[in-house]
Amino acid sequence: MRSTSSASAEIGPRRRVVLRNPAAGAEDEDELEHALAAIEADEVRVSAGPGDLERLAREAGTAGDVAEVVVAGGDGSLNEVVNGLAPEFRPRVALLPLGTGNDLARALGIADGVGSAVSAILAGGERRIDVVRVDHAGGSRHFVNASAGGFSTEVDRQLSTAGKTAFGRFAYYVSAGRALADLVSHRLTVRVDDGPATTVAAYNFVVSNGPTIAGGLRVAPGAHLDDGRVELLVVPAVPLLRCAALLARILAAEHVGGPDAIVRRGRRIELDSDPPLEFNVDGELVGRTPATFHTLPRALRVAVAPS
């Protein structure tokens, strides 16, 4: 680990702190230890359980001497850290992707193992990306990749740690197959920016800041992390054969502009439903509709390779 001299402290924040989820990437312990040595981490702090990374990130963000927080975990771990750093989103965030999906790392071009993430950290490249804040009856939550409700939450319930270990990112598809029997239609009301409200019978929605969810499923091929907008995909409650055909097009990222898929883009998305829809952010269940999604343009600095 690096030492921080008093002279460097006078220049400005220089410390690199790793926040680690011990439940992620346990089978790659040696690889992780080599990565921590390579990036010369000043400190490694380990989460004591769900929600603790948010506390650790808040402490790092207010310490005043931390230049970079490195998240050693998956998309859920990153979500905790982003919420701990909100609303100022300081310091810079870097990723050591150890989760099942690693969708933000994929969007940033650093999902090809821990080695590519280490290279990005050491290269010193930086990118500003949007953060999305969702306001709902239970409070507010921030996310960087995606939020989904309806059928997606049933998939989350079907997921298990054992399943993720056995199937990797394909665990999402296994769980989706099991959840098909629980499809429930909701009357979903959508308003994008200042446009008119529209209502549709729907099985599912995804609000995307990044292009993929569930370990590479391109539900939002037109989404960009830094354009100040999110992409909304609604899966309408159509007959089963049409729904199966639509899901096949989504799997192939060929749904945009095709039949049945409802796709909208905007800076603010308002959603309400009857009955209320549970939704997640970056895979973590957080609340129910009604909910309003606001983009915070280029609010977060993330480490990337210079290219």
Secondary structure as the mmCIF struct_conf table of DSSP 4:
data_model
#
loop_
_struct_conf.conf_type_id
_struct_conf.id
_struct_conf.beg_label_comp_id
_struct_conf.beg_label_asym_id
_struct_conf.beg_label_seq_id
_struct_conf.end_label_comp_id
_struct_conf.end_label_asym_id
_struct_conf.end_label_seq_id
HELX_RH_AL_P HELX_RH_AL_P1 SER A 6 ILE A 11
STRN STRN1 ARG A 15 ARG A 20
TURN_TY1_P TURN_TY1_P1 PRO A 22 ALA A 23
BEND BEND1 ALA A 24 GLY A 25
HELX_RH_3T_P HELX_RH_3T_P1 ALA A 26 ASP A 28
HELX_RH_AL_P HELX_RH_AL_P2 GLU A 29 ALA A 38
TURN_TY1_P TURN_TY1_P2 ILE A 39 GLU A 40
BEND BEND2 ASP A 42 ASP A 42
STRN STRN2 GLU A 43 VAL A 46
BEND BEND3 GLY A 49 GLY A 49
TURN_TY1_P TURN_TY1_P3 PRO A 50 GLY A 51
HELX_RH_AL_P HELX_RH_AL_P3 ASP A 52 ALA A 63
BEND BEND4 GLY A 64 ASP A 65
STRN STRN3 VAL A 66 GLY A 73
HELX_RH_AL_P HELX_RH_AL_P4 ASP A 75 LEU A 85
TURN_TY1_P TURN_TY1_P4 ALA A 86 PHE A 89
BEND BEND5 PRO A 91 PRO A 91
STRN STRN4 ARG A 92 PRO A 97
BEND BEND6 GLY A 99 THR A 100
HELX_RH_AL_P HELX_RH_AL_P5 ASP A 103 ALA A 107
TURN_TY1_P TURN_TY1_P5 LEU A 108 GLY A 109
BEND BEND7 ASP A 112 ASP A 112
HELX_RH_AL_P HELX_RH_AL_P6 VAL A 114 ALA A 123
TURN_TY1_P TURN_TY1_P6 GLY A 124 GLY A 124
STRN STRN5 GLY A 125 HIS A 136
TURN_TY1_P TURN_TY1_P7 ALA A 137 GLY A 138
STRN STRN6 GLY A 139 PHE A 143
BEND BEND8 VAL A 144 ASN A 145
STRN STRN7 ALA A 146 GLY A 150
HELX_RH_AL_P HELX_RH_AL_P7 PHE A 151 GLN A 158
HELX_RH_AL_P HELX_RH_AL_P8 THR A 161 PHE A 167
HELX_RH_3T_P HELX_RH_3T_P2 GLY A 168 PHE A 170
HELX_RH_AL_P HELX_RH_AL_P9 ALA A 171 ALA A 179
HELX_RH_3T_P HELX_RH_3T_P3 LEU A 180 ASP A 182
STRN STRN8 HIS A 186 VAL A 192
TURN_TY1_P TURN_TY1_P8 ASP A 193 ASP A 194
BEND BEND9 GLY A 195 GLY A 195
STRN STRN9 THR A 198 SER A 208
BEND BEND10 ASN A 209 PRO A 211
STRN STRN10 ILE A 213 ILE A 213
TURN_TY1_P TURN_TY1_P9 ALA A 214 GLY A 216
STRN STRN11 LEU A 217 LEU A 217
BEND BEND11 VAL A 219 VAL A 219
TURN_TY1_P TURN_TY1_P10 PRO A 221 GLY A 222
TURN_TY1_P TURN_TY1_P11 LEU A 225 ASP A 226
BEND BEND12 ASP A 227 GLY A 228
STRN STRN12 VAL A 230 PRO A 236
HELX_RH_AL_P HELX_RH_AL_P10 LEU A 240 LEU A 251
TURN_TY1_P TURN_TY1_P12 ALA A 252 ALA A 253
TURN_TY1_P TURN_TY1_P13 VAL A 256 GLY A 257
BEND BEND13 GLY A 258 ASP A 260
STRN STRN13 ILE A 262 GLY A 266
BEND BEND14 ARG A 267 ARG A 267
STRN STRN14 ARG A 268 ASP A 274
BEND BEND15 PRO A 275 PRO A 275
STRN STRN15 GLU A 278 VAL A 281
TURN_TY1_P TURN_TY1_P14 ASP A 282 GLY A 283
STRN STRN16 GLU A 284 ARG A 288
BEND BEND16 THR A 289 PRO A 290
STRN STRN17 ALA A 291 VAL A 304
#
